[in-house]
Amino acid sequence: MTHPATTATRGGHVPPFSTPPSAPAIYMTTAFDLPGLAEFEEVLAGREPGYFYTRVENPNHEAFTHDVARLEGFEHGVACASGMGALSAAVLSVVKTGDHIVCARAIYGSTHQFLLQLQASFQVNVTFVDLNDLESVRKAIRPSTRMMICESVSNPLLEVTDLQALRQIVGSSIILLVDNTFATPCGIRPKDYGADIVWHSASKYLNGHGDVMLGVIVGGEEAMRKARTSMLLYGLNANPMECWLATRGLRTLPLRMARVTQTAQQLAHWLATHPRVKKVFYPGLTSHSTHQLAQKYLQDRFGGMISIEIEGGASEIDTIFHKLAPAIPFSPTLADARTTVSYPAGTSHKFMAAKDREACGVTAGIFRLSVGLEDFEDLRQELDRALTPTG
Ligand SMILES: *Cc1c(COP(=O)(O)O)cnc(C)c1O
C-alpha cells in the first residue's frame, strides 16, 4: 500500500474494456506513456501506431482530420487551433522570403491582413487579384509565385470561384489553396477541380454549433507532412476537446447544410421582394453575379449565407440589429445552429483599407445573415418586423 500522496498522484486509471463506445473518447492528455526508448523511436517514425505528445498528434486530432479529409476527398489533414492557425500552417510551410503569393481580392478580412503582415515582416510578395477577371490572374503570376489563395464561395458577397479555370491558369507548379468554409464539402469539393489544399475555419459549419474555435487543412501526403511540421513547431495545434466537439458536429453536416440551404433559398426570394431591401446577394438567385458558376459548381447546394444591402449605412443597420435581437442576434461569426447577423464592413473586413474593402464590394449598407435551423416562417416574420421602419 502506498501513502495517500502517492496513490492520489498516480490516479487516472484507464479501465481496460472491449466494448466499443457509441461515441469516441476524448483524450485530454498532454502526453502518452511509452514502454521504452526503442518503442518511442518506432512511434516517432510512424512504424508503430501510437502517440507521444499532444502538440504533435492526438487521437482526437486524427479522428477529426480523418473525417474532414474523407468528406473533401483527400487522405491527410492537419487540425489547428483556429482557421487562421490552419492558414498559417499551410502558408508558412510553403513560402519563404522573396516568394510570391497571388490571392483573391474578395477574401476574408483576416486572410488579407495575414498576407499583408507576411509581406511587411518577411518580404513575401503578395498580389491581390479580381477573380471576375481571370486575365488579371494570368498577369499577376511570376516565376516566384508559389501559392494561389481563394475562397470557393466568397465572404461576404457569395461569389462563386471558377476553380477549374483558375487551376488551368495557375498551372501545376503553384499550390492552389481553397478556403471552403462557406460552401463546405456538401456544397463543393474543391479537390475535384484541382485544389491542392482545402482549408476550413471549423469554428463555422463543420462544427455548426457555435461552441468551438478550430481550423483544419486537408490535402495530399507531402503537403500535409510539411504543414504538420509548421503546425507543431509554431505551436498552432488544436485542443482535443474542440476536435471531439467538431467531430460530433460533422455527423450532422449534410443534414444541416440541406436545411439551411432550403430556408436561405426561401428567405432570399422573399427578401428580394422586400421594399426596404436594395439588393440580395445569394448565389441561388438568378440576379446574383455568379449564378451561372453557382449552378455549375454548387448545383442547388447554395448554402445558408445571404448578404443584404439596404439604403443607408452603419446606423440604419445598427437599428435593424437592435430590433432583431434577441431572436436573431448580432454575432460576429457565422454558421451557428441559430440564425445570426453580422456587419462585414465593421467586423470581418474592418481592418481592410477602405479602398480595398470597396473594391471587393463590402460597402457600408451591407449586412450578412447566417441562416440557422429555425422555422422559415418565424425567421421571415422576425426579419420583416426588423426591416419595417417604425414611427
Ligand atoms: C471565420 C473564417 C476564417 C477564419 O477562421 P477562424 O476560425 O476565425 O480563425 C477564415 N475564412 C473564412 C471564410 C471565415 O469565415
The ligand as an SDF file (V2000), in Angstrom:
LIG
                    3D

 15 15  0  0  0  0  0  0  0  0999 V2000
  -14.0180   32.6720  -39.8520 C   0  0  0  0  0  0  0  0  0  0  0  0
  -13.3400   32.5000  -41.1630 C   0  0  0  0  0  0  0  0  0  0  0  0
  -11.9380   32.2870  -41.2500 C   0  0  0  0  0  0  0  0  0  0  0  0
  -11.0380   32.2970  -40.0260 C   0  0  0  0  0  0  0  0  0  0  0  0
  -11.2830   31.2480  -39.1720 O   0  0  0  0  0  0  0  0  0  0  0  0
  -11.1140   31.3370  -37.5580 P   0  0  0  0  0  0  0  0  0  0  0  0
  -11.5910   30.0100  -37.0970 O   0  0  0  0  0  0  0  0  0  0  0  0
  -11.9250   32.5010  -37.0860 O   0  0  0  0  0  0  0  0  0  0  0  0
   -9.6410   31.5670  -37.3120 O   0  0  0  0  0  0  0  0  0  0  0  0
  -11.4010   32.0820  -42.4970 C   0  0  0  0  0  0  0  0  0  0  0  0
  -12.1450   32.1120  -43.6200 N   0  0  0  0  0  0  0  0  0  0  0  0
  -13.4780   32.3360  -43.5830 C   0  0  0  0  0  0  0  0  0  0  0  0
  -14.2500   32.3560  -44.8560 C   0  0  0  0  0  0  0  0  0  0  0  0
  -14.1070   32.5490  -42.3580 C   0  0  0  0  0  0  0  0  0  0  0  0
  -15.4350   32.7970  -42.3340 O   0  0  0  0  0  0  0  0  0  0  0  0
  1  2  1  0
  2  3  1  0
  2 14  2  0
  3  4  1  0
  3 10  2  0
  4  5  1  0
  5  6  1  0
  6  7  2  0
  6  8  1  0
  6  9  1  0
 10 11  1  0
 11 12  2  0
 12 13  1  0
 12 14  1  0
 14 15  1  0
M  END
$$$$
